[in-house]
């Protein structure tokens, strides 16, 4: 997904949250396997 925001800082926050979500999902998958 590629989302464009009018304010750059919103995009930075979105990228950070997406990174955190990927980390959480990744660790969950590692625990399940």
N, C-alpha and C positions, 0 to 999 in steps of 0.2 A: 504493500500500500504506500502510495506517495501522496501526502496531503500538503497543500500549499496554504500558508497563512499570510495575512497582510503584515503582521508584526513579527519580526525575526525572533524575538525572545519566546514567543509562543511556540515557534517551530523547535527551538532548542529544548524547551520543557517537554514537548511532545516526544522528541527523539529520546530524551533521557527516560521518560516513563516507558517508552516502548522497549528500551534497552533493559530496564528493570523487569518488565514483564517477561521478556525473553529469558532472562536469568532465572526467574522464578519457575517458569514453565520447564526450562532445561533441567533444573535441579529436581523438579517433580518427576520428570521422565526418567532421570537417572535413578531416583529412589524406587520407582515402579519396576524398572528392569532388573 
